[in-house]
Amino acid sequence: MMSRKIVTLKKGLVANLKDARLGVVHVYRRSGEEDVVVLIAVMAEEEQEFSLKLGDTFKIREQLWKLDAVEDPGKGDWVVTFTEVAD
């Protein structure tokens, strides 16, 4: 059984994955909304950006990932956690 990967990023850091890079561009709340929005950039064959809310998924190459947690979203020192989703 293959274990799932977990990536935790602090502000300003980039994760170097097997054939790609993952970085958080911005963490914010839209005016009048409770949900936190996480804007990420994925650099694989080409750069892609995704706006995600907790529980949203996105693909890096053929692998599905999920936004699992955002700690301290209203502060400058946020921490974001992503988990690789099993096929």
Buried (B, 14 or more C-beta within 10 A) or exposed (E): EEEEEEBBBEBEEEBEBEEBBBBBEEBBEEEEEEEBBBBBBBBBEEEBEBBBEBEEEBEBEEBEBBBBEBEEBEEEEBBBBBBBEEE
